Amino acid sequence: MRRPEPTRRSVTRMLDEHGQPVEPRRRRSILFRLFRAMIFLGLFAGLIAGGGVLWFLDDQGRTPREWAPYLDRRAEGHRASITEGTALVTSYLVAADRLPRSQPVTPPARIGASPDRSGSAAGRVRQVVSQADLRAAVANAQPGDVIQLAPGRFPFNGRQIGIDRPGTQAQPITIRAARLGDTIIETDQVAVFKLAAPFWRIENLIVRGVCAEHTYCEHAFHVVGDARGTVIRNNRVEDMNAAIKINAEGTRYPDDGIVDGNTFVMTAPRDTRNPITPIDLVGASNWRISANFIADFIRVDTDRATYGAFVKGAGENNILERNVVFCEWKLRGAGQRVGLSLGGGGTGRELTRDQGRSGVEQTGGVIRDNLIAFCSDVGIYVNRSARSVIEHNTLLDTAGIDVRFPESSADVTANIVDGAIRSREGGLLRLHGNEVGPVLGLFLGHHPARGLFTDPGRLDLTWREKPTTPGVAAGRVDLCGTVRPGQPLAGAFEDFARCK
């Protein structure tokens, strides 16, 4: 049987570029080279695209934990294939960046409120056994008085206790319990104490918010106006939105205060649109916020950030030092949580100390010797704050340090940062002696800062490998009470065992 003539198309496939017939083996060779060229071009294009992605990620400076919620939001409302694919990507980003933890860690015993640091009364002691007694004692207080609450529960209702009788620097007026744990104030009101007079001290109290609606439990201590020289020490505050609120009253600002050795925790995510910031300072200057334990400041709503503590509103020379901040300790949840901040989320012009003339939120603010961990966002945020000092902090399982906007300038020195250190939108950074890895490494699960410690997920922060010694804090007491040597280590402490 005669074979049919090939069609013109099939003949064309069998001719080379000179119109000559191509042998089968040669055809295979040409096809192989073509296939190989296509693979090469594909790989080359992939490398270019991948390089572009890597350049973009490095240029942005944002960590995987910050990209994950952004991608989730962008995928909302799209078809299932997109949302499911995005979920796979974001789960990888979270797994690569977050520090695995199986159970809540034990915070350092040196930090926060403790019965062992209750101290003794020094002055004329006036014993009170009821809310009515307390109101009367406050209303009639004289310099040097010590208003001491009897042991037991004080259910608090009605209006806040207004404090408007001044103490003196030599003879402050004190409200206290004899020992932390003796006296528990339970409140379902907006505020418990409103301090508007100078030189008062509050110590050794447990204040617990018991509001059915979280919006109403705002402040344990509201410090305003003339309340200069306020000292809040060794108290435990639970379930209050802004446990300590410090701000102006009229044109007067409560400067020169101390918040020392307190514990601020929340036992459930806060279901309110109100700000969630255990220490919320606006406009005041020369405060020292030190040795506090701050944890679990989480809200149900996920579209507004929460902060462990911030100082903002155009104040000056506020210091946050030797605090331990666990954004997520016993609680977990979606949303943005920031450890400590100079500038917070910003302040309306009319609420700033200079009515917005300077354009800055803080001048000369200091964040030093703090341990900040387990944050879904940055550990330290500098927002429109000039001449800032960020030194000798240890940040674990955070997005790092963020210095933002042209008004911000910061000397960032000798920090151990598990995350990134970045400038955004014109912020000025001066870096020296920090222990921080490359941003791109975080996308591969590479966290060199964690490798300095034995087991950071369990808060075993004994040294596996000691960091550099930049030598900028000699003579200052570190987080754990050690006097820094002539060549101090980077980070918040020389020896974490001293914290226990």
C-alpha positions as CSV (number, residue, x, y, z in Angstrom):
1,M,0.0,0.0,0.0
2,R,1.4,3.4,-1.0
3,R,2.2,5.7,1.9
4,P,0.3,9.0,1.6
5,E,2.3,12.1,0.7
6,P,3.2,14.3,3.7
7,T,1.2,17.5,4.1
8,R,3.0,20.9,3.6
9,R,2.9,21.4,7.4
10,S,4.5,18.1,8.2
11,V,7.2,18.7,5.5
12,T,8.0,22.1,7.0
13,R,8.6,20.5,10.4
14,M,11.2,18.2,8.8
15,L,13.3,20.9,7.2
16,D,16.1,22.9,8.8
17,E,16.8,26.6,8.4
18,H,18.4,26.0,4.9
19,G,15.4,24.0,3.6
20,Q,17.2,20.7,4.0
21,P,15.6,17.6,5.5
22,V,16.4,17.1,9.1
23,E,17.3,13.7,10.4
24,P,15.3,12.5,13.5
25,R,18.4,12.5,15.8
26,R,19.2,16.0,14.8
27,R,15.6,17.1,15.3
28,R,15.8,15.7,18.8
29,S,19.1,17.6,19.4
30,I,17.5,20.9,18.3
31,L,14.4,20.2,20.5
32,F,16.7,19.4,23.5
33,R,18.7,22.6,23.0
34,L,15.5,24.6,22.7
35,F,14.1,23.0,25.8
36,R,17.3,23.6,27.7
37,A,17.3,27.2,26.6
38,M,13.7,27.6,27.8
39,I,14.6,26.2,31.2
40,F,17.6,28.5,31.4
41,L,15.5,31.5,30.5
42,G,12.9,30.5,33.0
43,L,15.4,30.1,35.7
44,F,17.0,33.4,34.8
45,A,13.7,35.2,34.9
46,G,12.9,33.5,38.2
47,L,16.2,34.7,39.6
48,I,15.5,38.2,38.4
49,A,12.0,38.1,39.9
50,G,13.3,36.5,43.1
51,G,16.1,39.1,43.3
52,G,13.5,41.8,42.9
53,V,11.4,40.3,45.7
54,L,14.5,40.0,47.9
55,W,15.5,43.6,47.2
56,F,12.0,44.8,47.9
57,L,11.8,43.0,51.2
58,D,15.2,44.2,52.3
59,D,14.4,47.8,51.2
60,Q,11.1,47.7,53.1
61,G,12.7,46.4,56.2
62,R,9.5,44.9,57.4
63,T,9.6,41.6,59.2
64,P,7.6,38.4,58.3
65,R,5.3,39.0,61.3
66,E,4.3,42.4,59.9
67,W,3.8,41.1,56.4
68,A,1.5,38.3,57.5
69,P,-1.5,40.4,58.7
70,Y,-1.1,42.8,55.8
71,L,-1.4,39.9,53.3
72,D,-4.4,38.5,55.1
73,R,-6.2,41.9,54.9
74,R,-5.4,42.2,51.2
75,A,-6.8,38.7,50.5
76,E,-10.1,39.4,52.3
77,G,-13.1,39.1,50.0
78,H,-11.3,37.4,47.1
79,R,-12.1,33.9,45.8
80,A,-11.2,30.8,47.8
81,S,-8.1,29.9,45.9
82,I,-6.5,33.3,46.7
83,T,-7.5,33.3,50.4
84,E,-6.3,29.7,50.9
85,G,-3.0,30.4,49.1
86,T,-2.5,33.5,51.1
87,A,-3.2,31.6,54.3
88,L,-0.5,29.1,53.5
89,V,2.0,32.0,52.9
90,T,1.1,33.8,56.1
91,S,1.2,30.7,58.2
92,Y,4.8,30.1,56.9
93,L,5.7,33.8,57.7
94,V,4.4,33.5,61.2
95,A,6.2,30.1,61.8
96,A,9.5,31.5,60.4
97,D,9.4,34.6,62.6
98,R,7.6,34.0,65.9
99,L,9.3,32.3,68.8
100,P,7.7,28.9,69.7
101,R,6.4,28.8,73.2
102,S,4.5,26.0,74.9
103,Q,3.5,27.8,78.1
104,P,3.8,31.1,79.9
105,V,7.3,31.9,81.1
106,T,8.1,33.1,84.6
107,P,9.0,36.8,84.6
108,P,12.1,37.9,86.5
109,A,11.5,38.1,90.3
110,R,13.3,41.4,90.6
111,I,10.9,43.2,88.4
112,G,7.3,44.3,89.1
113,A,5.3,44.3,92.4
114,S,6.2,42.0,95.2
115,P,5.2,41.6,98.9
116,D,8.9,41.5,99.7
117,R,9.3,45.1,98.5
118,S,6.4,46.5,100.5
119,G,8.5,48.6,102.9
120,S,7.3,50.3,106.0
121,A,5.2,53.3,106.9
122,A,7.1,56.6,107.6
123,G,4.8,59.3,109.0
124,R,1.6,59.7,110.9
125,V,-0.4,56.5,110.2
126,R,-4.2,56.8,109.8
127,Q,-5.9,53.4,109.6
128,V,-9.0,53.2,107.3
129,V,-11.3,50.2,107.1
130,S,-13.9,51.3,104.5
131,Q,-14.4,53.3,101.4
132,A,-16.0,56.1,103.4
133,D,-13.0,56.2,105.8
134,L,-10.7,56.4,102.8
135,R,-12.6,59.3,101.3
136,A,-12.6,61.2,104.6
137,A,-8.9,60.6,105.2
138,V,-8.0,61.8,101.8
139,A,-10.2,64.9,102.1
140,N,-8.5,65.9,105.4
141,A,-5.0,64.8,104.7
142,Q,-2.0,66.8,105.9
143,P,1.7,66.6,104.8
144,G,3.3,63.6,106.3
145,D,0.1,61.5,106.7
146,V,0.1,57.8,105.9
147,I,-3.3,56.6,105.0
148,Q,-3.1,52.8,105.5
149,L,-5.9,50.6,104.3
150,A,-6.9,47.6,106.5
151,P,-6.5,44.1,105.0
152,G,-9.4,42.8,103.0
153,R,-11.5,43.7,100.0
154,F,-12.6,47.2,99.3
155,P,-15.5,47.1,96.7
156,F,-15.3,50.5,95.1
157,N,-18.3,52.3,93.7
158,G,-19.5,55.8,93.1
159,R,-17.3,58.7,92.0
160,Q,-13.6,58.6,91.9
161,I,-11.5,59.7,94.9
162,G,-10.3,63.2,94.1
163,I,-6.9,64.1,95.7
164,D,-6.5,67.9,95.9
165,R,-4.7,68.5,99.2
166,P,-0.9,69.0,98.7
167,G,1.9,67.2,100.4
168,T,5.4,68.6,100.4
169,Q,8.6,67.2,99.0
170,A,9.9,66.7,102.5
171,Q,6.6,65.3,103.8
172,P,4.6,63.6,101.1
173,I,1.2,62.1,101.7
174,T,0.9,58.3,101.3
175,I,-1.9,55.9,100.5
176,R,-0.9,52.4,101.1
177,A,-1.5,48.9,102.3
178,A,0.9,47.5,104.9
179,R,1.9,44.7,102.5
180,L,1.2,44.0,98.9
181,G,-1.7,41.4,98.8
182,D,-3.3,42.6,102.1
183,T,-5.7,45.0,100.4
184,I,-7.7,44.5,97.2
185,I,-9.7,47.3,95.6
186,E,-12.3,46.0,93.2
187,T,-13.9,48.6,90.9
188,D,-16.5,48.9,88.2
189,Q,-15.9,52.6,87.8
190,V,-14.0,54.7,85.2
191,A,-11.3,55.7,87.7
192,V,-10.4,55.0,91.3
193,F,-8.0,57.8,92.3
194,K,-7.6,61.2,90.6
195,L,-4.5,62.9,91.8
196,A,-4.5,66.7,91.2
197,A,-2.1,67.9,94.0
198,P,1.6,67.5,94.4
199,F,3.7,65.0,96.4
200,W,1.5,62.0,96.9
201,R,2.6,58.4,97.0
202,I,0.5,55.3,96.4
203,E,2.0,51.9,97.2
204,N,1.3,48.2,97.9
205,L,-2.3,48.2,96.6
206,I,-4.0,45.6,94.3
207,V,-6.5,47.4,92.1
208,R,-8.7,45.1,90.0
209,G,-11.2,46.1,87.4
210,V,-14.4,44.1,87.5
211,C,-16.5,46.0,84.8
212,A,-19.0,43.9,82.9
213,E,-18.3,46.3,80.0
214,H,-14.6,46.9,79.6
215,T,-15.1,50.4,78.4
216,Y,-15.8,51.6,81.9
217,C,-12.7,50.3,83.7
218,E,-10.2,53.0,82.6
219,H,-7.8,54.2,85.2
220,A,-6.6,53.0,88.6
221,F,-4.6,56.2,88.9
222,H,-5.3,59.4,86.9
223,V,-2.5,61.9,87.5
224,V,-3.3,65.5,86.3
225,G,-2.5,69.2,86.5
226,D,-0.7,70.1,89.8
227,A,0.2,66.5,90.8
228,R,3.9,67.1,90.5
229,G,6.2,64.6,92.3
230,T,3.7,61.8,92.3
231,V,5.2,58.4,93.2
232,I,3.3,55.1,92.3
233,R,5.3,52.2,93.6
234,N,4.8,48.4,94.2
235,N,1.1,48.1,93.1
236,R,-0.5,45.4,91.1
237,V,-3.2,46.6,88.6
238,E,-5.4,44.1,86.7
239,D,-7.9,44.7,83.9
240,M,-7.8,48.5,83.6
241,N,-7.5,49.9,80.1
242,A,-5.0,52.7,80.9
243,A,-4.0,51.8,84.4
244,I,-2.0,54.9,84.9
245,K,-3.1,57.9,82.9
246,I,-0.9,61.1,83.1
247,N,-2.0,64.3,81.4
248,A,-2.6,68.0,81.7
249,E,-5.5,69.8,83.4
250,G,-5.9,73.2,81.8
251,T,-2.4,74.5,81.2
252,R,-0.8,72.7,84.1
253,Y,1.2,69.5,83.8
254,P,2.1,66.9,86.5
255,D,5.9,66.7,85.9
256,D,8.7,64.9,87.9
257,G,6.9,61.7,88.7
258,I,7.9,58.1,89.3
259,V,6.2,54.8,88.3
260,D,8.4,52.1,89.9
261,G,8.2,48.4,90.5
262,N,4.5,47.9,89.6
263,T,2.8,45.0,87.8
264,F,0.2,45.7,85.1
265,V,-1.7,42.7,83.6
266,M,-4.9,41.8,81.9
267,T,-6.7,38.5,82.3
268,A,-8.7,38.7,79.1
269,P,-8.5,40.6,75.8
270,R,-10.1,44.0,76.3
271,D,-13.4,44.5,74.4
272,T,-13.4,48.2,74.0
273,R,-12.5,50.9,71.4
274,N,-10.7,52.9,74.1
275,P,-6.9,53.1,74.2
276,I,-5.2,50.0,75.7
277,T,-1.9,51.2,77.3
278,P,-1.1,50.3,80.9
279,I,1.1,53.4,81.3
280,D,-0.3,56.3,79.2
281,L,1.6,59.6,79.5
282,V,0.6,62.7,77.5
283,G,2.5,66.0,77.8
284,A,4.2,65.6,81.1
285,S,8.0,65.8,81.5
286,N,10.8,64.3,83.7
287,W,9.0,61.1,84.6
288,R,11.0,57.9,85.4
289,I,9.1,54.7,84.5
290,S,11.2,51.8,85.9
291,A,11.3,48.2,87.0
292,N,7.7,47.5,86.1
293,F,6.3,44.3,84.7
294,I,3.8,44.9,81.9
295,A,2.0,42.1,80.1
296,D,-1.0,41.0,78.0
297,F,-2.3,44.3,76.8
298,I,-4.5,42.8,74.1
299,R,-7.8,44.0,72.6
300,V,-10.5,42.1,70.9
301,D,-10.6,44.7,68.1
302,T,-7.6,44.1,65.8
303,D,-7.6,47.4,63.8
304,R,-5.9,49.6,66.5
305,A,-2.5,49.0,68.0
306,T,-1.9,48.6,71.8
307,Y,1.2,49.7,73.7
308,G,2.8,48.5,76.9
309,A,3.7,52.1,77.7
310,F,4.2,55.3,75.8
311,V,5.2,58.9,76.5
312,K,3.9,61.5,74.0
313,G,2.4,65.0,73.7
314,A,5.5,67.1,73.5
315,G,6.9,66.3,76.9
316,E,10.7,66.2,77.6
317,N,13.3,64.0,79.3
318,N,11.1,61.0,80.2
319,I,12.9,57.8,80.9
320,L,11.7,54.2,80.5
321,E,14.3,51.9,82.1
322,R,14.7,48.4,83.5
323,N,11.1,47.3,82.6
324,V,10.0,43.9,81.5
325,V,7.3,44.0,78.8
326,F,5.7,40.8,77.6
327,C,3.2,41.8,74.9
328,E,1.8,38.2,74.9
329,W,2.3,36.4,78.2
330,K,-0.7,34.3,79.2
331,L,-2.9,35.6,76.4
332,R,-2.7,35.4,72.6
333,G,-4.6,37.2,69.9
334,A,-4.6,38.9,66.6
335,G,-3.7,42.6,66.2
336,Q,-0.7,44.9,66.7
337,R,1.1,45.1,70.0
338,V,4.0,47.4,70.6
339,G,6.3,47.2,73.6
340,L,7.5,50.7,74.6
341,S,7.2,53.9,72.6
342,L,8.4,57.5,72.5
343,G,5.5,59.2,70.7
344,G,2.9,56.4,70.7
345,G,0.3,56.8,68.0
346,G,0.6,60.6,68.1
347,T,-1.3,63.4,69.8
348,G,-3.8,65.9,68.6
349,R,-2.3,69.4,68.4
350,E,-4.6,70.8,71.0
351,L,-3.6,68.2,73.5
352,T,0.2,68.6,73.2
353,R,2.2,70.7,75.6
354,D,3.1,73.2,73.0
355,Q,-0.1,73.1,71.0
356,G,1.7,71.4,68.2
357,R,4.2,74.2,67.5
358,S,7.3,72.0,67.6
359,G,5.8,69.1,65.7
360,V,7.4,66.6,68.0
361,E,5.9,64.1,70.4
362,Q,9.0,63.8,72.7
363,T,12.3,65.5,73.1
364,G,15.2,63.8,74.9
365,G,13.3,60.6,75.7
366,V,15.3,57.6,76.8
367,I,14.4,53.8,76.6
368,R,17.2,51.7,78.1
369,D,17.9,48.5,79.9
370,N,14.5,47.0,79.2
371,L,13.6,43.4,78.3
372,I,10.8,43.4,75.7
373,A,9.5,40.1,74.3
374,F,6.7,38.3,72.5
375,C,5.2,41.2,70.5
376,S,3.3,41.0,67.3
377,D,4.8,44.3,66.2
378,V,7.9,46.3,67.0
379,G,9.4,46.2,70.5
380,I,10.3,49.9,70.4
381,Y,8.6,52.6,68.3
382,V,10.0,56.1,68.0
383,N,7.3,58.4,66.5
384,R,8.2,62.1,65.9
385,S,10.6,62.2,68.8
386,A,13.8,64.2,68.7
387,R,17.1,63.4,70.4
388,S,15.9,60.0,71.5
389,V,18.3,57.5,73.2
390,I,17.6,53.8,72.7
391,E,20.3,51.8,74.4
392,H,21.1,48.5,76.0
393,N,17.7,46.9,75.5
394,T,17.1,43.2,74.8
395,L,14.3,42.5,72.3
396,L,13.2,38.9,71.7
397,D,10.4,37.8,69.4
398,T,9.5,41.3,68.2
399,A,9.7,43.1,64.9
400,G,12.5,45.2,66.3
401,I,13.0,49.0,66.5
402,D,11.2,51.5,64.3
403,V,12.2,55.2,64.0
404,R,9.7,57.1,62.0
405,F,9.2,60.5,60.4
406,P,11.6,63.4,59.9
407,E,11.0,64.8,63.3
408,S,12.5,61.7,64.9
409,S,16.2,61.3,65.6
410,A,17.6,58.4,67.7
411,D,21.0,57.1,68.9
412,V,20.4,53.4,68.9
413,T,23.3,51.8,70.8
414,A,24.2,48.4,72.2
415,N,20.8,46.7,71.8
416,I,20.2,43.0,71.2
417,V,17.4,43.0,68.6
418,D,15.6,39.9,67.4
419,G,14.0,41.6,64.5
420,A,15.0,44.7,62.4
421,I,16.3,48.2,63.2
422,R,14.9,50.5,60.6
423,S,14.2,54.1,59.7
424,R,11.0,55.0,58.0
425,E,9.7,58.1,56.3
426,G,12.7,60.3,57.0
427,G,13.6,59.2,60.6
428,L,17.3,59.7,61.5
429,L,19.1,56.7,62.9
430,R,22.6,56.7,64.4
431,L,23.7,53.1,65.1
432,H,26.5,51.7,67.2
433,G,27.3,48.3,68.6
434,N,23.9,46.6,68.1
435,E,23.5,42.9,67.8
436,V,21.0,42.4,65.0
437,G,20.8,40.1,62.0
438,P,19.8,40.7,58.4
439,V,16.1,41.2,57.6
440,L,16.1,38.6,54.8
441,G,17.3,36.0,57.3
442,L,14.1,36.3,59.2
443,F,12.1,35.0,56.2
444,L,14.3,31.8,56.4
445,G,13.8,31.4,60.1
446,H,17.3,32.7,60.9
447,H,17.3,34.6,64.2
448,P,20.9,35.2,65.4
449,A,19.9,37.2,68.5
450,R,18.1,34.1,69.9
451,G,21.2,32.1,69.4
452,L,23.0,34.2,72.1
453,F,20.8,32.6,74.7
454,T,20.3,29.0,76.0
455,D,16.5,28.8,75.5
456,P,14.7,32.1,74.9
457,G,11.3,30.4,74.4
458,R,11.5,29.4,78.1
459,L,13.1,32.6,79.1
460,D,16.4,30.8,79.9
461,L,18.6,33.8,79.0
462,T,21.9,32.5,80.3
463,W,24.5,33.1,77.7
464,R,25.2,30.6,75.1
465,E,27.4,33.1,73.3
466,K,28.2,36.5,74.8
467,P,27.5,39.6,72.6
468,T,29.7,42.5,71.8
469,T,30.9,45.0,74.4
470,P,30.2,48.5,73.1
471,G,31.1,50.1,76.5
472,V,28.5,52.9,76.7
473,A,26.8,52.2,80.0
474,A,29.6,51.7,82.5
475,G,28.6,52.4,86.1
476,R,24.8,52.2,85.4
477,V,22.7,49.5,87.1
478,D,21.3,47.0,84.6
479,L,18.0,45.3,84.5
480,C,19.1,42.7,87.0
481,G,20.8,45.0,89.4
482,T,24.4,44.6,88.3
483,V,26.5,47.7,88.1
484,R,27.8,47.8,84.5
485,P,31.6,47.2,84.2
486,G,33.9,49.3,82.1
487,Q,33.1,47.3,79.0
488,P,29.5,46.3,79.4
489,L,27.8,43.7,77.2
490,A,25.1,44.7,74.7
491,G,21.6,44.2,75.8
492,A,19.7,44.8,79.0
493,F,21.8,42.7,81.4
494,E,25.2,41.4,82.2
495,D,24.0,38.2,83.8
496,F,20.3,37.2,83.7
497,A,20.7,34.9,86.6
498,R,20.9,37.9,88.8
499,C,17.3,38.8,87.8
500,K,16.1,35.7,89.6
